[in-house]
Amino acid sequence: MSPNTDDEIDVVTAASSKIDTVDFENLLFGNIFSDHMLSCDFRNGKWEKPEIKPYEPFLLDPSAKVFHYGQAIFEGMKAYKHEDDNVWLFRPDQNFDRFNKSAVRLAMPEITEKIFIDGLKRLLDIERNWIKKGKGNTLYIRPFMIAIGSGVVAAPSTQYRFMVILSPAKAYYSGEVKVIIADHYSRAANGGIGAAKAAGNYSAQFYPTKLANEKGFQQIIWTDDATHTKLEEAGTMNVFFRINDTLLTAPTSERILDGVTRKSLIDIAKSLGIDVDVRPVLVSELVEAAQNGSLKEVFGAGTAAVVNPIVGFSYDDHYHELPKMSNSYASLLKEKLTDIQHGLSADEFGWMVKV
């Protein structure tokens, strides 16, 4: 290992790289991690000096509060290598802002921009070889924070650890995606933590999703907790509906995550002259549109999958197959967004940030 230090960050580089053992053409999403990680602890009321060091396990006290009270948040981002070998981030300021909103909601300390953004850029600079060129090739970035303070008293921790780990990625989902519309289980409730990217939001989805999988469906479209009449998110993604030529999506709220991909697709759609309507979308409205043929598309949107078309949905034990569209909004918007991210078209929105 080779240590070096500056005023901002400590760096210890790995003695050797495992990159030559990785098959970049056959990646299982989120299963392989790069050689280094960023770590920074919060103790005594302040953030300590961050460090970049070899990717490795670490020890925690069995009474660490993350294990007992679930103080854990994360983000999902990607880095892209353009044909000129420059490395770029997509709207990192949005992830930074949302991360701190999640931290506030879970009574955790906010991270500084210097640690989150500058630390991430330094880490990516070290791991450039892990970012492959070519559309569809990305380096998935997982910033997260956990409570590491010890003790089982039901109160917020006083010590935390912020980390960033990196994973080379291709497609997140593969194959057709069919969904069930939830009529009992809920992803989030008013006054809860649905708008935060908290770990507990995702673990709570696992059981109802397992039940859906057993019925032959890949994901769930979540509905509001009070009435189960309003469509909200699809699996771990925001969700869009195309009725005739209008693109519909629910507004963000205490229950719905303010997705970076979601807001980017809305901006792209508007720039293309597509009619976008951000408003509550009712289950009854979707079923009626499916029955009368005006429902053209449903697709999820998120960092990992970018855009994921949904081929059909089930509600009240009745399955509705969606038409196959040769000129789908899903494919158009995905192409426009990924072309910007990979440097294949002009970034008219000013979203890309060079590392």
N, C-alpha and C positions, 0 to 999 in steps of 0.2 A: 504494500500500500504506500501511496505517495501523498504526504500531507502538505498543504499549503494554506496560507491564511491571508486575508486582507481585512480592511476595516469593516466590511459588511457581512462576510460569511466565511466560515471555515470549510475547507474542502479536503476530503480524503478520498483518493481515487483507488479503485479496485486494482489488485495486482495483475489480474487478467480479465478478459471479457468472455462472456458466454455467447456472444452474438453469432459466432460461427456454428453453434449447435442448433440454431433456430431455423425452422423451415418457414420462411416468410410467405410462401405461397399457400400454406395450409395452416392458418392460424385459427385456434379456437378462442373466441372473444374473451378477453380478460383473464387468460390463463398463463401467459408468459409475461415476465416483467424484465425491464432493462437492468443494467448493471448498478445503477445508483438511485438513491432516493434523497429527498429533502426532508429534514426534520428540525423542528423548533419547539421548545418547551415554554410554557407560561408558568412562572413560579413567583411567589412573593409580589404579586400584583403587576408583573410586567413580563413582556416577551424577552427571552434570552437570545443570545446570538445564534442564528440559524446555522445549520451545517448540512453539507452534502457528503454522503458517505455510501459505501457499498450497500446494495440491497441485502437485507438480512432480517431475521426474526429479532424481536426484542422482548424483554421481560416486563411484566406488570404484576403488581401486588394482587393477590386474589380478591382483595376488597376494593380494587379500583372501581370508581363509581360508574364507569362506562358499562361494567358487567351487571350492575345492580339497578341503575336508574336510567340507563339508555341515553346518556348525554353523548351523542355522536351525530355529526353532520358531514356532508360531503358535497362535491361538485363533479360534473363530468365535462371535460373539454377535449379538444384535439389539436395536435400540431400537424402541419402540412409542409412537405418539401416540394418547392416548385422546380421546374426544369433547370433553372439557373443555380440550383443547390442552396438557395436561400430558404430559411425555415420561417414559417409564419404561424401566428395564433389567430383564431377567429373570435372577435369580440370579447377578449379576456376581461375587460372592465365590467361587463355584464355578469360574468361568473363571480368576480371579486365582490361586487355589490350584493349579489344574491347570497353569497356565502356569509357575509356579515349580517344580513337580515336573518338568516337561519340561526346564526350564533346568538343574536339578541333574543330571538324567540325561545331558545333553549337555555337562556341564562348563562351563556358562555362568552368569553372575551372576544371582541372583534380583533381580527388579524390586521396587520398593517399592509399597505400597498407595497412597501419595500420588501417585506417577507414574501407575500403572495405573488406579486407580479415579477419583481426583480429576482427573487429567489427561483421562481419557475423558469425565467429566461436563462439564468445561469445553469440550471439543471439541464435544460434542453440543449444548451450550447455544448455541454459535456457529452450528451447522448445523441448528437446529430446523426451518427451512423445508424441509429435505430429507427430513423425516420426515412422511409423509402419513397422514392418518386413514383408518380403514376396515379391516375385517378382511382380512387377507392382505397389507396394505401394511406394510412394515418398512424399517428402515435396517440393512443388514448391516454388522457391525463386524468388522474384521480387525486385531487386535493381532498383532505379530510381532517377532521379534528375530533379528538376523543378526550373524555375526562379521565385523567390518570391519578387523581388524588385518591388516597386510601380512606377507608371507613365506610360503614354501612348505615350511617345516619342519613335519613331521607332529606338531603339538602344539596344544593349545587356544589360541585367540586371547587377547590381553590387552585388546582393544578390541571393543566391541559397539555396535549401534544398535537401540534399541527404537522401534517406530513403531506408529501406529494410522491406518488409512485406512477410509473409510466409503463404502458403496455402496447406493443405494436398490434394493429388491428386491421381487419378488413370488414366484411359485412357482419352486422349484429344478428339479424334474423335472416333465415333462409327458408324458402318454400312459402306456400300459401298460408295466410293468417286468417283464421275464422274466430269470431268473438261471440261471447254471450253478454247481453246487457244485464247488469246487476239489478236484482229486485229485492235483495235482502241485505247482503254484505255491503259495507261502505269503505271507501278508501280514506275519507276524512270527514270531519264534522265542523260546523260553525264553532268558532272559538278554539279550535284545535290547532294542530301543527301541519295541516295539509299544504300550506303555502311555503313551508320550510322544507329544505332538502335534508330531512332527518332520517336516520337509518330505520327508525321504528315504523315510518310510513311504509317502507318496502317489506319489512318482515310481516306486517299485518296483512299484506296482499297474498302472501305465499299460500295460505290454506285455501281461500276461495279460488285462487288460480289453479291450485292442484285439483279441486273439484271440477273446474272447467276442463282441464286437461283430460280428466278421466272420461269426459263426455265427448272428447274429440275436438275440443276448441283450444286454441293457443293462448288466448288472452281474454280479458274482461273489459267491457266499457263500463266504467263506474258511473253511478248516478248520485244525485244529492242524497244526503243521509236522512233528511226529514220526510220526503215524499217519494223518493226514487222515481221521479218523473222528469228530471232534468239531466241531460247527458253532460258528462264532465271530462273524464280522461280515459285513455285506452291503455290498459296495462300500466307501464311506466312512462307513457308518452302523453303529450297533449293530442287532441283528436280534432280532425276537420271533417266536414260533411259538405258534399257538393249536391245541391238540389237545383235541378235545371242548370243554369250557368252561374249560380251564386254560391260562393264559398262561405260556409258558416263555421264558427267556432265559438265556444263558450268564453265569456270574459273571465279574467283571472279574479280570484277571490281568496278568502281564508282557506278554501278547500282545494283550490286549483293552483298548481305550480306555474310561476311566470317563466315559461320556457324560452330560452334564447333562440332555439330553432323556430319555435312557434312565432315569435315576434318578427323574426327575419323573413319567414315565409309570407307573413301578412304584408310586409313591406314590398317584397318582390312581387306578390300577386297584384297589389295596387299599382305598382310601376308598369305592369303588363296590361293594365286596363281591366283586370278581373274584378268583378263586383264582390267585395268582402263585407260580410255582415257579422260583427262581433256582438253576440247576444245569447241569452239562454236558449238552448235548443231542447225541445221536448221529445221524450221517447215516442209519444203518440204521433208527433209530427214526422219523425223518422220512419215509423212503421207505415203511416199513410203514404209517404213519399215512395217507399219501397213498393207498396201495393199498386200505386197509380203510375209507376214508371218514371217519376221525376227525380228519384234518388239515383244519381250517377256514380258517386264515389264516396268512400269513407277511407281516411288514411290517418295513421299516427305520425307524430313528428317529435323527434328528440335528438340529442347529440349522438348517441350511439348508433341508432338506426338511420338517422337523417329523416327519411320519409319511408314509411312502411305501409303499402296498400293493404286494405282489408277486403277480402273477397266475398264475405258474407257475415251476417249476424243472426243470432237467435234471441228471440224474446217471447216469453210466455209459451215456451215449447214449440214455437214456430220458427222455422229457419227461412231467412230471406237471402237469396243469392243476388249479388250485385252484377250489373252488366260489365262486360269486358270493354274497356274504352281504348280506342286507338289513339285518341288525343287527350289523354287524361291530364288533369291538373297535377296529380301526384308526380307523374314522370316529368312534366314540364318544370315544376317548381324544384324538384330534386336536382334536375340537370342544371338549372340556373344557379342554384345555391352551391352545388359542388364545383361547378366551373369557377365561381368566384373563389372558393376556398382553395382550389388547386392552381389558381393563377392562370386559368384557361380563358377567362374573360375579364373585362375591366371591373374593378371594384368601385362601382359608382356610389356605393353607400359609405365607403370609408371604414369598413368593418375589419379588414385584415391588419394585423400588427406584426411587424418584422421582429424576429428574435435577434 
